[in-house]
Structure formats: structure tokens, C-alpha cells
Amino acid sequence: MFKKKERILKIVIAVMILIIAFQVMSQPEFGKTMPRQLV
């Protein structure tokens, strides 16, 4: 049971990271404004 849930959780996290990465990559505006805020 635990191993199955762990695997599902890892898949969900991986999918979320991919979605966020694609959103950031598809928005050049976001990539430009972020470094400005850091500096």
C-alpha cells in the first residue's frame, strides 16, 4: 500500500514540476521579470 502511494505521489510531483517548467518556458515575460526582482 505504502509503496504504491509513494510511487503515485512521486509521479504527481514530477507532473507538477513539468507543468510549471513548461509554463515558465512558454512565458518569456516571466523569465525577464524574475532576474530583475532578484537584482
N, CA, C and O atoms as a GROMACS GRO file, in nm:
protein
  156
    1MET      N    1   0.083  -0.121   0.000
    1MET     CA    2   0.000   0.000   0.000
    1MET      C    3   0.087   0.126   0.000
    1MET      O    4   0.067   0.217  -0.081
    2PHE      N    5   0.184   0.130   0.093
    2PHE     CA    6   0.268   0.249   0.106
    2PHE      C    7   0.354   0.272  -0.019
    2PHE      O    8   0.368   0.385  -0.066
    3LYS      N    9   0.409   0.164  -0.071
    3LYS     CA   10   0.494   0.176  -0.190
    3LYS      C   11   0.413   0.227  -0.309
    3LYS      O   12   0.462   0.308  -0.388
    4LYS      N   13   0.291   0.180  -0.322
    4LYS     CA   14   0.204   0.224  -0.432
    4LYS      C   15   0.174   0.374  -0.417
    4LYS      O   16   0.178   0.448  -0.515
    5LYS      N   17   0.143   0.416  -0.295
    5LYS     CA   18   0.111   0.557  -0.271
    5LYS      C   19   0.235   0.645  -0.295
    5LYS      O   20   0.224   0.754  -0.350
    6GLU      N   21   0.353   0.595  -0.254
    6GLU     CA   22   0.478   0.670  -0.275
    6GLU      C   23   0.502   0.691  -0.423
    6GLU      O   24   0.540   0.801  -0.465
    7ARG      N   25   0.481   0.586  -0.502
    7ARG     CA   26   0.504   0.595  -0.646
    7ARG      C   27   0.408   0.697  -0.710
    7ARG      O   28   0.449   0.777  -0.793
    8ILE      N   29   0.281   0.692  -0.669
    8ILE     CA   30   0.180   0.785  -0.722
    8ILE      C   31   0.219   0.929  -0.684
    8ILE      O   32   0.210   1.020  -0.766
    9LEU      N   33   0.261   0.947  -0.559
    9LEU     CA   34   0.300   1.080  -0.511
    9LEU      C   35   0.417   1.134  -0.593
    9LEU      O   36   0.417   1.251  -0.631
   10LYS      N   37   0.517   1.050  -0.619
   10LYS     CA   38   0.634   1.091  -0.699
   10LYS      C   39   0.592   1.129  -0.840
   10LYS      O   40   0.643   1.227  -0.895
   11ILE      N   41   0.500   1.054  -0.899
   11ILE     CA   42   0.451   1.084  -1.034
   11ILE      C   43   0.378   1.218  -1.035
   11ILE      O   44   0.397   1.299  -1.126
   12VAL      N   45   0.294   1.241  -0.935
   12VAL     CA   46   0.217   1.366  -0.926
   12VAL      C   47   0.312   1.485  -0.914
   12VAL      O   48   0.295   1.586  -0.983
   13ILE      N   49   0.414   1.474  -0.828
   13ILE     CA   50   0.512   1.581  -0.809
   13ILE      C   51   0.588   1.607  -0.939
   13ILE      O   52   0.607   1.722  -0.979
   14ALA      N   53   0.630   1.499  -1.006
   14ALA     CA   54   0.703   1.512  -1.133
   14ALA      C   55   0.618   1.582  -1.238
   14ALA      O   56   0.668   1.668  -1.311
   15VAL      N   57   0.490   1.547  -1.248
   15VAL     CA   58   0.399   1.610  -1.344
   15VAL      C   59   0.382   1.758  -1.312
   15VAL      O   60   0.384   1.842  -1.403
   16MET      N   61   0.366   1.791  -1.184
   16MET     CA   62   0.350   1.931  -1.143
   16MET      C   63   0.474   2.013  -1.180
   16MET      O   64   0.462   2.125  -1.230
   17ILE      N   65   0.593   1.957  -1.156
   17ILE     CA   66   0.718   2.025  -1.189
   17ILE      C   67   0.726   2.048  -1.340
   17ILE      O   68   0.767   2.156  -1.385
   18LEU      N   69   0.687   1.948  -1.418
   18LEU     CA   70   0.689   1.962  -1.566
   18LEU      C   71   0.593   2.071  -1.611
   18LEU      O   72   0.628   2.152  -1.698
   19ILE      N   73   0.474   2.075  -1.554
   19ILE     CA   74   0.374   2.177  -1.591
   19ILE      C   75   0.427   2.317  -1.560
   19ILE      O   76   0.416   2.407  -1.642
   20ILE      N   77   0.485   2.334  -1.440
   20ILE     CA   78   0.541   2.463  -1.400
   20ILE      C   79   0.654   2.502  -1.495
   20ILE      O   80   0.662   2.617  -1.539
   21ALA      N   81   0.742   2.406  -1.526
   21ALA     CA   82   0.855   2.432  -1.616
   21ALA      C   83   0.806   2.476  -1.754
   21ALA      O   84   0.860   2.571  -1.811
   22PHE      N   85   0.705   2.410  -1.807
   22PHE     CA   86   0.651   2.445  -1.939
   22PHE      C   87   0.587   2.584  -1.934
   22PHE      O   88   0.602   2.661  -2.029
   23GLN      N   89   0.517   2.616  -1.826
   23GLN     CA   90   0.454   2.748  -1.813
   23GLN      C   91   0.561   2.858  -1.811
   23GLN      O   92   0.545   2.961  -1.876
   24VAL      N   93   0.669   2.834  -1.738
   24VAL     CA   94   0.778   2.932  -1.729
   24VAL      C   95   0.845   2.949  -1.866
   24VAL      O   96   0.873   3.061  -1.908
   25MET      N   97   0.870   2.837  -1.934
   25MET     CA   98   0.936   2.839  -2.065
   25MET      C   99   0.848   2.906  -2.171
   25MET      O  100   0.899   2.973  -2.260
   26SER      N  101   0.718   2.889  -2.161
   26SER     CA  102   0.625   2.946  -2.260
   26SER      C  103   0.597   3.094  -2.233
   26SER      O  104   0.533   3.161  -2.315
   27GLN      N  105   0.644   3.146  -2.118
   27GLN     CA  106   0.623   3.287  -2.084
   27GLN      C  107   0.758   3.358  -2.074
   27GLN      O  108   0.817   3.361  -1.966
   28PRO      N  109   0.810   3.414  -2.184
   28PRO     CA  110   0.938   3.485  -2.178
   28PRO      C  111   0.932   3.607  -2.087
   28PRO      O  112   1.034   3.649  -2.032
   29GLU      N  113   0.814   3.665  -2.072
   29GLU     CA  114   0.796   3.781  -1.983
   29GLU      C  115   0.834   3.744  -1.839
   29GLU      O  116   0.900   3.822  -1.770
   30PHE      N  117   0.792   3.628  -1.795
   30PHE     CA  118   0.819   3.581  -1.659
   30PHE      C  119   0.969   3.566  -1.637
   30PHE      O  120   1.022   3.605  -1.533
   31GLY      N  121   1.038   3.510  -1.735
   31GLY     CA  122   1.182   3.490  -1.725
   31GLY      C  123   1.257   3.622  -1.720
   31GLY      O  124   1.365   3.631  -1.661
   32LYS      N  125   1.201   3.726  -1.784
   32LYS     CA  126   1.267   3.857  -1.786
   32LYS      C  127   1.244   3.932  -1.654
   32LYS      O  128   1.335   4.001  -1.607
   33THR      N  129   1.126   3.919  -1.595
   33THR     CA  130   1.094   3.995  -1.474
   33THR      C  131   1.156   3.934  -1.349
   33THR      O  132   1.187   4.005  -1.254
   34MET      N  133   1.175   3.803  -1.348
   34MET     CA  134   1.230   3.736  -1.230
   34MET      C  135   1.371   3.783  -1.196
   34MET      O  136   1.394   3.820  -1.081
   35PRO      N  137   1.468   3.784  -1.290
   35PRO     CA  138   1.602   3.829  -1.256
   35PRO      C  139   1.603   3.974  -1.207
   35PRO      O  140   1.685   4.010  -1.122
   36ARG      N  141   1.515   4.057  -1.260
   36ARG     CA  142   1.507   4.198  -1.216
   36ARG      C  143   1.468   4.207  -1.070
   36ARG      O  144   1.522   4.289  -0.996
   37GLN      N  145   1.374   4.122  -1.028
   37GLN     CA  146   1.330   4.123  -0.888
   37GLN      C  147   1.442   4.075  -0.797
   37GLN      O  148   1.457   4.126  -0.685
   38LEU      N  149   1.521   3.979  -0.843
   38LEU     CA  150   1.631   3.926  -0.762
   38LEU      C  151   1.742   4.029  -0.747
   38LEU      O  152   1.805   4.040  -0.642
   39VAL      N  153   1.765   4.105  -0.854
   39VAL     CA  154   1.870   4.209  -0.852
   39VAL      C  155   1.809   4.337  -0.797
   39VAL      O  156   1.878   4.438  -0.785
   0.00000   0.00000   0.00000
